[in-house]
Amino acid sequence: MRVDFNIEEGEIINKNPRFLNAVNTIKFLNNHGAKVVVLSHRGRPKITTNYKLQTTNYSLKSFAKALSNTLKKPVHFAGLNDKNFREKIRNSKSESVFLLENLRFFPGEDKNDKNFAKKIATLGDFYVNDAFAFSHRKTASMAAITDFLPSYAGPNLEKEIKNLSSVLKNYKKPLIVILGGVKISTKLGLIKNFFSKADYFLIGSAMADNFLVAQGLPIGDSVYEKEMVPFAKKLLKQAKIVLPTDLVINNRKILDIGKKTEKHFADIIKYAKTIIWNGPVGRFEIPKFAKGTQTIIEAILKNKNAKVVIGGGETIAAISKYQSVISKNKNIFVSTGGGAMLEYLSAKKLPGLIALHNTNNTNR
């Protein structure tokens, strides 16, 4: 079972949505008598100057303990070259759980190497992709492995596709897209794909700086992408681009939207029937610059009629305080994918999904 445990060091593992989603699927498979071998990557390990792999900060060993505590059963952890690992799996009881070490410790993973994929495939009888957040990467454990095992989509992956497809193909208008974060370049595909569909794009954070520069306005020491300014200038010709009219500035940096903009954004959100949100509109991790992002969250929660899709690591962190309320709202879907969500909503084909579609098996 391919999951995404790409969780940063210091973050509480057993509170991360990706981890909790994986636990639910493991329980489902265990309850149906299956042994589960969990596959994941974590971070981007590099080769050091003395040609040793940087494994200290990227090991999945702590995840075995977290899984064991949450599942309330032993979770066996091993590197792929553990000589006894295959025997342990075969000789284990039904409903056992195993976790392999970080797949990126093996060069064949990122190369989508078929021999490496075949080696992984010998550990199981079926393959389940439940890692939507990594499905935009063509790696051995996402793509090549489907050549060697009957392959299926997991319930979390299915849920992602269902909810993202609903705003991509079956959206209701008014449709608004809220974009923040640092880079406009990472959201270029989404903007282009939704430009004819959306009624408004509400732009905040460093993304807005590109548009302010395009208007010839000063941004002090704030961050922007110089190469994106011509693109921003073209978009400004359309009334559907809604920019901040006032800003919160500190030490020559734009750190949040102002009160007038908060009200204007909230008024637009109030009447939306479909909302896509990726990226906070301010430096939300500092309380005095979190008001703009909080206003957006509260405006979304007040709108009882909109289908809402929220994604991106920083956005998920920004809404964490509201998680209990959001989880009860059936109209709001929080995607575990950052880059994968953006690519899917850009109408790009994700390698992990293509592999499942192309396999000769009948997949769920």
C-alpha positions as CSV (number, residue, x, y, z in Angstrom):
1,M,0.0,0.0,0.0
2,R,1.6,3.3,-1.2
3,V,1.0,6.2,1.3
4,D,2.5,9.6,1.7
5,F,4.3,10.1,5.0
6,N,6.2,13.1,3.7
7,I,5.7,14.9,7.0
8,E,8.3,17.5,8.2
9,E,10.5,16.8,11.2
10,G,9.0,18.3,14.3
11,E,5.4,17.9,13.2
12,I,3.2,15.7,15.3
13,I,2.9,12.5,13.2
14,N,-0.4,11.1,14.6
15,K,-2.2,14.4,14.0
16,N,-1.3,14.8,10.4
17,P,-4.2,14.2,7.9
18,R,-2.1,12.0,5.6
19,F,-1.1,9.8,8.5
20,L,-4.6,9.5,9.8
21,N,-6.0,8.7,6.3
22,A,-3.4,6.0,5.9
23,V,-4.4,4.5,9.3
24,N,-8.0,4.3,8.3
25,T,-7.1,2.4,5.1
26,I,-4.8,0.0,7.0
27,K,-7.6,-0.7,9.4
28,F,-10.0,-1.4,6.5
29,L,-7.6,-3.8,4.9
30,N,-6.7,-5.5,8.2
31,N,-10.4,-5.9,9.0
32,H,-10.7,-7.8,5.7
33,G,-7.9,-10.2,6.7
34,A,-5.1,-8.6,4.7
35,K,-1.5,-8.2,5.8
36,V,-0.4,-4.7,4.9
37,V,3.1,-3.6,3.7
38,V,3.2,0.2,3.9
39,L,5.4,2.0,1.3
40,S,6.4,5.7,1.5
41,H,9.0,8.3,0.9
42,R,10.0,11.2,3.1
43,G,11.8,14.4,2.1
44,R,14.7,14.6,-0.4
45,P,17.7,12.7,1.0
46,K,21.0,13.7,-0.6
47,I,24.3,12.1,-1.1
48,T,27.0,13.8,1.1
49,T,30.5,14.6,0.0
50,N,31.8,11.3,1.4
51,Y,29.1,9.5,-0.7
52,K,27.0,8.5,2.3
53,L,23.3,8.9,2.2
54,Q,21.8,11.5,4.6
55,T,19.4,9.2,6.4
56,T,19.2,10.6,9.9
57,N,16.5,13.2,9.3
58,Y,14.5,11.2,6.7
59,S,14.1,7.8,8.2
60,L,10.5,6.4,8.6
61,K,11.5,4.5,11.8
62,S,9.5,6.9,14.0
63,F,6.4,6.3,11.9
64,A,6.5,2.6,12.7
65,K,6.2,3.5,16.4
66,A,3.4,6.1,15.6
67,L,1.5,3.5,13.6
68,S,2.0,0.9,16.3
69,N,0.6,3.3,19.0
70,T,-2.4,4.3,16.8
71,L,-3.3,0.8,15.6
72,K,-2.5,-0.7,19.0
73,K,-0.6,-3.5,17.5
74,P,3.1,-4.2,16.6
75,V,4.3,-2.7,13.3
76,H,7.4,-4.4,11.9
77,F,9.9,-2.0,10.4
78,A,12.7,-2.9,7.9
79,G,14.9,-1.7,5.1
80,L,14.3,-3.2,1.8
81,N,17.5,-5.2,1.9
82,D,16.6,-6.9,5.2
83,K,17.2,-10.6,4.2
84,N,14.5,-11.9,6.6
85,F,11.9,-9.3,5.8
86,R,10.1,-11.3,3.1
87,E,10.1,-14.4,5.3
88,K,8.6,-12.3,8.2
89,I,5.8,-11.2,5.9
90,R,5.0,-14.6,4.6
91,N,5.2,-16.2,8.1
92,S,3.2,-13.5,9.8
93,K,-0.4,-13.7,10.9
94,S,-3.3,-12.2,9.0
95,E,-3.8,-8.5,9.8
96,S,-0.1,-7.9,10.4
97,V,1.4,-4.5,9.4
98,F,4.8,-3.8,8.0
99,L,6.6,-0.6,7.1
100,L,9.5,-0.2,4.7
101,E,12.2,2.4,5.2
102,N,12.1,5.6,3.1
103,L,12.0,4.5,-0.5
104,R,14.1,7.5,-1.6
105,F,17.0,5.9,0.2
106,F,17.1,3.6,-2.9
107,P,18.1,5.2,-6.2
108,G,15.7,3.1,-8.2
109,E,12.6,4.8,-6.7
110,D,12.9,8.3,-8.3
111,K,14.2,6.7,-11.5
112,N,11.0,4.7,-11.9
113,D,13.3,1.7,-12.3
114,K,11.4,-1.5,-13.3
115,N,13.8,-3.8,-11.5
116,F,13.4,-1.9,-8.3
117,A,9.6,-1.9,-8.7
118,K,9.7,-5.6,-9.3
119,K,11.7,-6.1,-6.1
120,I,9.1,-4.2,-4.1
121,A,6.3,-6.1,-5.8
122,T,7.6,-9.4,-4.5
123,L,6.6,-8.3,-1.0
124,G,2.8,-8.4,-1.8
125,D,0.0,-9.9,-3.8
126,F,-1.9,-6.7,-4.6
127,Y,-0.9,-3.0,-4.9
128,V,-3.0,-0.2,-3.5
129,N,-2.2,3.5,-4.4
130,D,-3.7,5.6,-1.6
131,A,-1.2,8.5,-1.9
132,F,-2.9,11.1,-4.0
133,A,-0.4,13.8,-2.7
134,F,2.4,11.9,-4.5
135,S,0.6,10.8,-7.6
136,H,2.0,13.6,-9.7
137,R,5.5,11.9,-9.5
138,K,6.5,9.1,-11.8
139,T,8.4,6.8,-9.4
140,A,8.9,3.1,-9.1
141,S,6.4,2.8,-6.2
142,M,3.8,4.9,-8.0
143,A,4.0,3.8,-11.7
144,A,6.3,0.9,-12.6
145,I,5.0,-1.3,-9.8
146,T,1.6,-1.6,-11.5
147,D,3.3,-3.7,-14.2
148,F,3.9,-6.5,-11.7
149,L,0.8,-6.6,-9.4
150,P,-3.0,-6.3,-9.7
151,S,-3.4,-2.6,-8.8
152,Y,-6.1,-0.6,-7.2
153,A,-7.0,2.9,-6.1
154,G,-7.3,3.3,-2.3
155,P,-10.3,5.0,-0.6
156,N,-8.4,8.2,0.1
157,L,-7.3,8.5,-3.5
158,E,-10.8,7.9,-4.7
159,K,-12.1,10.6,-2.4
160,E,-9.6,13.1,-3.7
161,I,-10.5,12.4,-7.3
162,K,-14.2,12.6,-6.6
163,N,-14.0,15.9,-4.8
164,L,-11.5,17.6,-7.1
165,S,-13.4,16.4,-10.2
166,S,-16.6,18.0,-8.8
167,V,-15.1,21.5,-8.9
168,L,-13.2,20.8,-12.1
169,K,-16.2,19.5,-14.2
170,N,-19.4,19.9,-12.3
171,Y,-18.9,23.3,-10.6
172,K,-21.7,25.8,-9.9
173,K,-21.4,29.5,-10.4
174,P,-20.4,31.9,-9.0
175,L,-17.1,30.1,-8.9
176,I,-14.3,31.8,-7.1
177,V,-10.6,30.9,-6.8
178,I,-8.6,32.1,-3.7
179,L,-4.9,32.1,-4.2
180,G,-2.1,33.0,-1.8
181,G,1.3,31.7,-0.9
182,V,4.7,32.7,-2.4
183,K,4.8,31.8,-6.0
184,I,2.5,32.5,-8.9
185,S,4.5,30.2,-11.1
186,T,3.3,27.1,-9.2
187,K,-0.3,28.0,-9.7
188,L,0.0,29.0,-13.4
189,G,-1.7,25.9,-14.7
190,L,-4.6,26.3,-12.4
191,I,-5.1,29.9,-13.3
192,K,-5.0,29.2,-17.0
193,N,-7.4,26.3,-16.7
194,F,-10.0,28.1,-14.6
195,F,-9.7,31.6,-16.1
196,S,-12.7,31.1,-18.4
197,K,-14.6,29.3,-15.7
198,A,-14.1,31.4,-12.6
199,D,-16.0,34.5,-11.8
200,Y,-13.3,35.9,-9.5
201,F,-9.8,35.3,-8.5
202,L,-9.0,36.6,-5.0
203,I,-5.3,37.2,-4.8
204,G,-3.3,37.7,-1.6
205,S,0.1,37.2,0.1
206,A,3.3,37.3,-2.1
207,M,1.3,36.3,-5.1
208,A,-0.4,39.7,-5.1
209,D,3.0,41.4,-5.1
210,N,3.5,40.4,-8.7
211,F,0.3,42.2,-9.7
212,L,1.2,45.3,-7.6
213,V,4.6,45.5,-9.4
214,A,2.7,45.0,-12.8
215,Q,0.7,48.1,-11.8
216,G,3.8,50.0,-11.1
217,L,3.2,50.2,-7.4
218,P,6.0,50.0,-4.8
219,I,6.2,46.8,-2.7
220,G,9.3,47.7,-0.6
221,D,11.3,44.6,0.3
222,S,8.4,42.1,-0.4
223,V,9.0,39.0,-2.4
224,Y,7.8,38.7,-6.1
225,E,8.8,36.7,-9.2
226,K,10.2,39.1,-11.8
227,E,9.6,36.7,-14.7
228,M,5.9,36.5,-13.8
229,V,5.2,40.2,-13.9
230,P,4.4,40.2,-17.7
231,F,1.8,37.4,-17.1
232,A,0.4,39.3,-14.2
233,K,0.1,42.4,-16.4
234,K,-2.0,40.5,-18.9
235,L,-4.3,39.2,-16.3
236,L,-4.9,42.7,-14.9
237,K,-6.9,43.5,-18.0
238,Q,-9.7,41.2,-16.7
239,A,-12.0,42.5,-14.0
240,K,-12.2,39.0,-12.4
241,I,-8.7,39.6,-10.8
242,V,-9.4,41.0,-7.3
243,L,-6.4,42.4,-5.5
244,P,-5.9,43.9,-2.1
245,T,-6.9,47.6,-1.8
246,D,-5.1,48.0,1.6
247,L,-2.3,46.1,3.2
248,V,-0.6,45.3,6.5
249,I,3.1,46.3,6.2
250,N,5.9,45.7,8.6
251,N,9.7,46.5,8.1
252,R,9.0,47.3,4.4
253,K,7.4,44.0,3.8
254,I,3.7,43.3,2.9
255,L,2.6,40.6,5.4
256,D,-1.2,40.6,5.2
257,I,-4.3,42.0,3.5
258,G,-5.9,45.0,5.2
259,K,-9.4,45.4,6.8
260,K,-11.0,46.8,3.7
261,T,-9.8,43.9,1.6
262,E,-10.9,41.4,4.3
263,K,-14.4,42.8,4.0
264,H,-14.3,42.9,0.2
265,F,-13.1,39.3,-0.1
266,A,-15.6,38.1,2.5
267,D,-18.5,39.8,0.6
268,I,-17.5,37.9,-2.6
269,I,-17.1,34.6,-0.7
270,K,-20.6,35.1,0.8
271,Y,-22.4,34.5,-2.6
272,A,-20.1,31.8,-4.1
273,K,-21.4,28.4,-5.0
274,T,-18.0,26.9,-5.7
275,I,-14.7,27.8,-3.9
276,I,-11.2,26.6,-4.6
277,W,-8.6,27.8,-2.1
278,N,-4.8,27.3,-2.3
279,G,-2.5,29.4,-0.2
280,P,-2.9,31.7,2.8
281,V,-3.2,35.5,2.1
282,G,-0.7,36.6,4.8
283,R,2.1,35.4,7.1
284,F,-0.5,33.5,9.1
285,E,2.0,31.8,11.4
286,I,2.6,35.2,13.1
287,P,-0.7,36.0,14.9
288,K,-0.8,39.7,14.1
289,F,-0.5,38.9,10.4
290,A,-3.1,36.1,10.4
291,K,-6.3,38.2,10.4
292,G,-6.7,38.1,6.6
293,T,-6.5,34.3,6.4
294,Q,-8.8,33.9,9.4
295,T,-11.4,36.2,7.8
296,I,-11.4,33.9,4.7
297,I,-11.8,30.8,6.8
298,E,-14.7,32.3,8.7
299,A,-16.4,33.6,5.5
300,I,-16.2,30.1,4.0
301,L,-17.7,28.6,7.1
302,K,-20.6,31.1,7.0
303,N,-21.4,30.1,3.4
304,K,-23.6,27.1,3.8
305,N,-24.3,26.7,0.0
306,A,-20.8,26.4,-1.6
307,K,-18.9,23.4,-2.5
308,V,-15.4,24.1,-1.2
309,V,-12.0,22.5,-2.0
310,I,-9.0,23.5,0.1
311,G,-5.4,22.4,-0.4
312,G,-1.7,23.1,0.0
313,G,0.5,22.5,3.1
314,E,0.4,26.0,4.4
315,T,-3.3,26.4,3.8
316,I,-4.0,23.2,5.8
317,A,-1.7,24.5,8.6
318,A,-3.6,27.8,8.6
319,I,-7.0,26.1,9.0
320,S,-5.9,23.6,11.6
321,K,-7.5,25.5,14.5
322,Y,-10.9,25.1,12.7
323,Q,-10.4,21.4,11.9
324,S,-13.2,20.2,14.2
325,V,-15.7,22.5,12.6
326,I,-14.5,21.9,9.1
327,S,-14.7,18.1,9.5
328,K,-18.4,18.3,10.3
329,N,-19.1,20.3,7.1
330,K,-19.8,17.9,4.2
331,N,-19.5,20.8,1.7
332,I,-15.8,21.4,2.5
333,F,-13.1,19.0,1.3
334,V,-9.5,19.4,2.5
335,S,-7.1,17.8,0.0
336,T,-3.9,16.2,1.2
337,G,-2.3,17.2,-2.1
338,G,-0.4,20.4,-2.6
339,G,1.4,20.0,-6.0
340,A,-0.8,17.1,-6.9
341,M,-4.0,19.1,-6.3
342,L,-2.6,22.0,-8.4
343,E,-1.7,19.7,-11.3
344,Y,-5.0,17.9,-11.2
345,L,-6.9,21.1,-11.3
346,S,-4.7,22.3,-14.1
347,A,-6.1,19.3,-16.1
348,K,-2.7,17.6,-16.2
349,K,-2.5,13.8,-16.2
350,L,-0.9,12.5,-13.0
351,P,1.6,9.6,-13.6
352,G,0.2,7.6,-10.6
353,L,-3.3,7.8,-11.9
354,I,-2.2,7.0,-15.5
355,A,-0.4,3.8,-14.2
356,L,-3.6,2.6,-12.5
357,H,-5.7,3.4,-15.6
358,N,-3.3,1.6,-18.0
359,T,-2.9,-1.5,-15.9
360,N,-4.6,-4.6,-17.4
361,N,-6.5,-5.1,-14.1
362,T,-10.0,-4.0,-13.4
363,N,-9.4,-1.3,-10.8
364,R,-11.8,0.3,-8.4
